[in-house]
Amino acid sequence: MSQQKPSIEFHKSFKLPHISIRAIEVTQDNTVWFAGSKGRYGRIINDQLELDSISHEGVYPEFRSIGYNGEFVFLLSIEDPALLYKIDPKQSLDQIELVYKEEDPKVFYDSLTFFDNQNGIAMGDPTEDCLSVIKTSDGGKNWEKLGCDKLPGITDGEAAFAASNTNIATFGKTAWIVTGGAKARVFKSDDLGQSWQVNKTPMVQGGKMTGIFTTDFYDGQRGIIMGGNWEDKKNGRATKAITADGGESWNLVAQNELPGYISCVQYVPEGDAKKILAISSEGIFYSEDAGISWIRIETKGFYSLRFVNDQTAWLSTYEEIAKIKLHD
């Protein structure tokens, strides 16, 4: 049965010259925050752009992660030193506080999110024999890094991709972290990141730029992983899989079909885990049957995606943030 193709209306577009934006977060119906390259960050509130920048010891950090706990916004940079800043949206944009710093030649953080207003988590590539995982339980005031004794071991060449700040998904007290490279696996915690297990997936893996780039969960059981091969973006083989048991097992869908490479996937709110939007540099793709089949609804490419509601979403890419409306 063919899918009904929804239409996309580009409601607003905001240009940010020479900035790559892979991290966006909707904080209110009328506000989206973003963090990008060259230390640039800001927000769009009531369709008005506010922009600022951060420098640390004369260097502008590269941001790929952003989080919101209902009160504060957090920006996390990728490389040595990894810097995590807290911003109070009620204060002026340039009032920032450094709440975590990690210095290591191997440090590279990929994703950040919150379970609730107190508990947050971020993940990055391994600096030792496990993934880098930091967490907070006091609303982001303090962060601690988990030791490798609390995490499953990592395979040599297994890491993550800082493509869209969606390497982590949470629901309730459960978190899922996805990896790529030598292995494409799903790490799962049911206790706010205190303890972990890891599950294999049938996703394409083994290459430097293969694996899982993004994940989303509609509830505690139904979830999706997408990614592929960044060096072979049109290849749809083993690039998408779904679970109905909370990530214990994964089944490939739409084998050898579009989409191929995907950098961000999100369930449409109130869509009963059936309606899904996925994006990459290859365009915007839509499924209305829980990921079993897909259609391309826009050829213009984007990096990251966040919904405001079932009809409105924000997209980001190089030099642009756009607000779209979906129409059935």
C-alpha positions as CSV (number, residue, x, y, z in Angstrom):
1,M,0.0,0.0,0.0
2,S,1.5,3.3,-1.0
3,Q,2.0,6.0,1.6
4,Q,0.2,9.3,1.5
5,K,2.8,12.0,0.9
6,P,2.5,14.9,3.4
7,S,3.6,18.4,2.2
8,I,6.2,20.6,3.9
9,E,5.8,24.3,4.2
10,F,9.0,26.2,5.1
11,H,7.4,28.7,7.4
12,K,10.6,30.6,8.5
13,S,14.3,30.4,7.6
14,F,17.1,32.0,9.5
15,K,20.6,32.5,8.0
16,L,23.7,32.1,10.1
17,P,26.7,32.7,7.8
18,H,29.7,30.3,8.2
19,I,28.1,28.4,11.1
20,S,27.4,24.6,11.1
21,I,24.5,23.8,13.4
22,R,24.0,20.2,14.4
23,A,22.5,20.8,17.9
24,I,19.0,22.3,18.4
25,E,16.6,22.0,21.3
26,V,13.0,23.2,21.6
27,T,12.4,24.8,25.0
28,Q,9.0,26.3,24.5
29,D,6.4,26.4,21.7
30,N,7.9,29.7,20.6
31,T,11.6,29.1,21.3
32,V,14.4,27.0,19.9
33,W,18.0,27.0,21.1
34,F,21.0,26.1,19.0
35,A,24.7,25.5,19.4
36,G,27.1,25.3,16.5
37,S,30.6,25.7,15.2
38,K,33.1,28.5,16.1
39,G,31.7,28.9,19.6
40,R,28.4,30.3,18.2
41,Y,25.1,29.7,20.0
42,G,21.8,31.4,20.6
43,R,18.1,31.1,20.2
44,I,15.1,32.0,18.1
45,I,12.3,33.3,20.2
46,N,9.0,34.6,18.7
47,D,10.7,34.3,15.3
48,Q,13.5,36.7,16.4
49,L,17.1,35.5,16.2
50,E,19.5,36.1,19.1
51,L,23.2,35.1,18.6
52,D,26.3,35.1,20.7
53,S,29.6,33.2,21.0
54,I,31.9,31.7,23.6
55,S,35.7,31.5,23.7
56,H,37.8,29.6,26.1
57,E,41.5,30.6,26.6
58,G,41.4,32.2,23.2
59,V,39.8,29.3,21.4
60,Y,36.3,29.0,20.1
61,P,34.8,25.6,21.0
62,E,33.0,23.5,18.5
63,F,29.5,22.6,19.8
64,R,27.6,19.5,18.7
65,S,25.4,18.9,21.7
66,I,22.7,20.9,23.6
67,G,20.3,19.9,26.3
68,Y,17.4,21.4,28.3
69,N,16.2,20.3,31.7
70,G,13.1,22.6,31.9
71,E,15.0,25.4,33.6
72,F,18.5,25.7,32.1
73,V,20.1,25.2,28.7
74,F,23.4,23.3,28.5
75,L,26.0,23.4,25.7
76,L,28.7,20.8,25.3
77,S,31.8,21.0,23.0
78,I,33.4,18.1,21.3
79,E,37.2,18.2,21.7
80,D,40.0,18.6,24.2
81,P,39.2,20.3,26.4
82,A,35.5,19.3,26.4
83,L,33.5,22.2,27.9
84,L,30.0,22.0,29.3
85,Y,28.2,25.4,29.9
86,K,25.0,26.2,31.7
87,I,22.8,29.1,30.6
88,D,19.7,30.5,32.4
89,P,17.2,31.5,29.7
90,K,15.8,34.1,32.0
91,Q,19.2,35.9,32.1
92,S,21.0,37.6,29.2
93,L,22.4,35.4,26.5
94,D,26.0,36.0,27.5
95,Q,25.6,34.9,31.2
96,I,27.2,31.5,31.0
97,E,28.7,29.2,33.6
98,L,31.2,26.4,33.0
99,V,30.0,23.4,35.0
100,Y,32.3,20.6,33.6
101,K,35.7,20.5,31.9
102,E,37.5,17.4,30.7
103,E,41.0,17.5,29.4
104,D,42.3,14.4,27.4
105,P,43.8,14.1,23.9
106,K,41.1,11.5,23.1
107,V,38.1,13.4,24.4
108,F,35.2,13.8,21.9
109,Y,31.6,14.3,23.1
110,D,28.8,13.5,20.8
111,S,25.4,13.9,22.5
112,L,23.6,15.4,25.6
113,T,20.1,15.1,26.9
114,F,18.1,15.0,30.1
115,F,15.7,12.4,31.7
116,D,14.0,15.0,33.8
117,N,14.8,18.3,35.5
118,Q,17.5,16.8,37.7
119,N,19.0,13.9,35.8
120,G,21.0,14.4,32.7
121,I,23.5,12.4,30.6
122,A,26.1,13.0,27.9
123,M,28.1,10.5,25.9
124,G,31.3,10.6,23.9
125,D,34.0,8.5,22.2
126,P,36.2,6.3,24.5
127,T,39.2,7.8,26.2
128,E,39.9,4.5,27.9
129,D,38.3,1.0,27.3
130,C,34.6,2.2,27.4
131,L,32.4,4.9,26.1
132,S,32.7,8.3,27.8
133,V,29.6,8.9,29.8
134,I,29.0,11.8,32.2
135,K,25.9,12.4,34.2
136,T,24.3,14.8,36.6
137,S,21.7,14.2,39.3
138,D,21.4,17.8,40.7
139,G,20.0,19.6,37.7
140,G,23.3,20.2,36.0
141,K,25.2,21.9,38.8
142,N,27.7,19.0,39.0
143,W,28.7,16.3,36.5
144,E,30.7,13.1,37.0
145,K,32.2,10.7,34.6
146,L,31.4,7.0,35.0
147,G,34.3,4.7,35.4
148,C,34.8,1.8,33.0
149,D,33.9,-0.6,35.8
150,K,30.3,0.6,35.4
151,L,30.1,0.4,31.6
152,P,30.4,-2.5,29.0
153,G,33.7,-2.6,27.2
154,I,34.1,-1.0,23.8
155,T,35.4,-2.7,20.7
156,D,38.5,-1.3,19.1
157,G,37.3,1.2,16.4
158,E,33.8,1.5,17.9
159,A,32.7,5.1,18.8
160,A,29.9,7.5,17.9
161,F,29.1,10.2,15.4
162,A,28.4,13.8,16.4
163,A,25.9,14.2,13.6
164,S,22.7,15.6,15.2
165,N,22.8,15.3,19.0
166,T,20.7,12.1,18.8
167,N,23.1,9.4,19.9
168,I,21.1,9.2,23.1
169,A,17.4,8.6,23.6
170,T,15.6,8.6,26.9
171,F,12.2,7.5,28.2
172,G,11.4,7.5,31.9
173,K,14.5,6.3,33.7
174,T,15.8,4.4,30.6
175,A,18.5,5.6,28.3
176,W,19.8,4.2,25.0
177,I,23.2,5.1,23.5
178,V,24.1,4.1,19.9
179,T,27.5,3.5,18.4
180,G,29.1,3.0,15.0
181,G,32.4,2.2,13.3
182,A,33.7,-1.3,14.0
183,K,30.5,-2.2,15.8
184,A,27.0,-0.8,15.6
185,R,25.5,-1.5,19.1
186,V,22.9,-0.1,21.5
187,F,23.9,0.5,25.1
188,K,20.9,0.5,27.5
189,S,20.5,1.7,31.1
190,D,17.2,1.3,33.1
191,D,18.4,3.3,36.1
192,L,19.3,6.8,34.9
193,G,22.7,5.7,33.7
194,Q,24.0,4.0,36.7
195,S,24.3,0.5,35.2
196,W,24.4,-0.7,31.6
197,Q,24.0,-3.6,29.2
198,V,24.8,-3.7,25.5
199,N,22.9,-5.3,22.6
200,K,24.0,-6.1,19.1
201,T,22.2,-4.8,16.0
202,P,22.1,-5.9,12.3
203,M,23.0,-2.4,11.1
204,V,25.8,-1.9,8.6
205,Q,29.1,-1.9,10.5
206,G,32.8,-2.5,10.3
207,G,33.9,0.6,8.3
208,K,35.2,3.8,9.7
209,M,32.0,5.8,8.8
210,T,29.4,3.0,9.2
211,G,26.9,2.3,11.9
212,I,24.2,4.0,13.9
213,F,24.1,7.8,13.7
214,T,20.8,8.5,15.4
215,T,18.0,6.9,17.5
216,D,14.6,7.8,18.9
217,F,12.2,6.0,21.2
218,Y,8.4,6.7,21.2
219,D,8.0,4.9,24.5
220,G,9.8,2.3,26.6
221,Q,9.4,-0.4,24.0
222,R,9.1,1.0,20.5
223,G,12.2,2.6,19.1
224,I,14.2,3.1,15.9
225,I,17.9,3.3,14.9
226,M,19.1,4.8,11.6
227,G,22.5,5.6,10.1
228,G,24.3,3.8,7.3
229,N,27.5,4.5,5.5
230,W,28.5,8.2,5.4
231,E,30.8,7.4,2.5
232,D,28.0,5.7,0.5
233,K,25.0,7.8,1.4
234,K,22.6,6.4,-1.2
235,N,23.0,2.8,-0.2
236,G,20.0,1.7,1.8
237,R,21.3,-1.7,2.9
238,A,21.1,-2.3,6.7
239,T,20.7,1.4,7.4
240,K,17.5,1.3,9.6
241,A,16.1,-1.0,12.2
242,I,13.2,-1.0,14.7
243,T,12.6,-2.6,18.1
244,A,9.4,-3.5,19.9
245,D,11.1,-4.8,23.1
246,G,12.9,-1.8,24.4
247,G,16.0,-2.4,22.4
248,E,16.8,-6.0,23.3
249,S,16.4,-7.0,19.7
250,W,16.4,-5.1,16.4
251,N,14.9,-5.9,13.0
252,L,16.0,-4.4,9.7
253,V,13.4,-2.6,7.7
254,A,13.2,-1.2,4.1
255,Q,16.2,-3.2,3.0
256,N,18.0,-1.8,-0.1
257,E,15.5,1.1,-0.2
258,L,15.7,4.8,0.5
259,P,16.7,6.3,2.7
260,G,20.3,5.4,2.9
261,Y,22.4,7.5,5.2
262,I,20.4,9.4,7.9
263,S,21.8,11.8,10.5
264,C,18.6,12.4,12.6
265,V,15.4,10.5,13.1
266,Q,12.4,11.6,15.3
267,Y,8.9,10.2,15.9
268,V,6.1,12.6,15.1
269,P,4.4,13.5,18.4
270,E,1.0,11.8,18.9
271,G,1.7,9.5,16.0
272,D,1.5,6.2,17.9
273,A,5.0,5.3,16.8
274,K,3.8,5.0,13.2
275,K,4.7,8.5,11.8
276,I,8.4,9.2,11.6
277,L,10.6,11.9,10.0
278,A,14.2,11.3,9.1
279,I,16.7,13.7,7.6
280,S,20.2,13.9,6.3
281,S,22.1,15.7,3.5
282,E,20.1,13.5,1.2
283,G,16.8,15.1,2.0
284,I,13.8,14.7,4.3
285,F,12.1,11.2,4.5
286,Y,8.7,10.2,5.9
287,S,7.2,6.9,7.1
288,E,3.6,6.4,8.3
289,D,4.0,2.6,9.0
290,A,6.5,2.6,11.9
291,G,9.5,2.6,9.5
292,I,8.6,-0.3,7.3
293,S,8.5,1.9,4.2
294,W,9.7,5.4,3.4
295,I,9.1,8.2,0.9
296,R,11.3,11.3,0.2
297,I,9.2,14.4,0.8
298,E,12.0,17.0,0.3
299,T,15.3,17.0,-1.5
300,K,16.9,19.7,0.5
301,G,19.2,18.3,3.1
302,F,19.5,19.0,6.8
303,Y,21.5,17.8,9.8
304,S,19.2,17.8,12.8
305,L,15.4,17.9,13.6
306,R,13.2,18.6,16.6
307,F,9.4,18.7,16.8
308,V,7.4,21.4,18.6
309,N,4.2,19.4,18.0
310,D,2.8,17.0,15.4
311,Q,2.6,19.8,12.8
312,T,5.6,22.0,13.5
313,A,9.3,21.2,13.6
314,W,12.7,23.0,13.5
315,L,15.5,21.8,11.2
316,S,19.2,22.8,11.2
317,T,22.0,22.6,8.7
318,Y,25.1,24.6,7.6
319,E,24.3,28.3,7.8
320,E,20.6,27.8,8.3
321,I,17.8,27.0,10.8
322,A,14.3,26.5,9.4
323,K,10.9,26.2,10.8
324,I,8.6,23.8,8.9
325,K,4.9,23.0,8.9
326,L,3.7,19.5,8.0
327,H,0.4,19.1,6.2
328,D,-1.3,15.8,5.6
